[in-house]
Amino acid sequence: MIEVVPASVGTTAQAWDEQHLDLQAAAGQVGGAGSGGFTSAVSGTAARFLTSWERHVRGLGDTAEDRADGLRTAINDFLATDQVVYDDFVRLAPHTVEER
């Protein structure tokens, strides 16, 4: 049996959201770094490195956002399942009274 604490899923989703924002900001900084301080012999290589690194960091940020979205989907599934169970229990209420 697996036990899940729904509130901790929400907290974890928020943490992944924060990682996404941090990584997107870092990608922007990498992309804005520029290769201007390098000699012409290495500036092309430096520019390609920065572009590749920026793309990699943005990809990590996108993955973090996907994880957060997946956790929010799980929370919505918990809520929907609990609602179905609640509705089933409410339908039992009339059966608790003896009718003659």
Rosetta blueprint (number, residue, H / E / L):
1 M L
2 I L
3 E L
4 V L
5 V L
6 P H
7 A H
8 S H
9 V H
10 G H
11 T H
12 T H
13 A H
14 Q H
15 A H
16 W H
17 D H
18 E H
19 Q H
20 H H
21 L H
22 D H
23 L H
24 Q H
25 A H
26 A H
27 A H
28 G H
29 Q H
30 V H
31 G H
32 G H
33 A H
34 G L
35 S L
36 G L
37 G L
38 F L
39 T L
40 S H
41 A H
42 V H
43 S H
44 G H
45 T H
46 A H
47 A H
48 R H
49 F H
50 L H
51 T H
52 S H
53 W H
54 E H
55 R H
56 H H
57 V H
58 R H
59 G H
60 L H
61 G H
62 D H
63 T H
64 A H
65 E H
66 D H
67 R H
68 A H
69 D H
70 G H
71 L H
72 R H
73 T H
74 A H
75 I H
76 N H
77 D H
78 F H
79 L H
80 A H
81 T H
82 D H
83 Q H
84 V H
85 V H
86 Y H
87 D H
88 D H
89 F H
90 V H
91 R H
92 L H
93 A H
94 P H
95 H H
96 T H
97 V L
98 E L
99 E L
100 R L
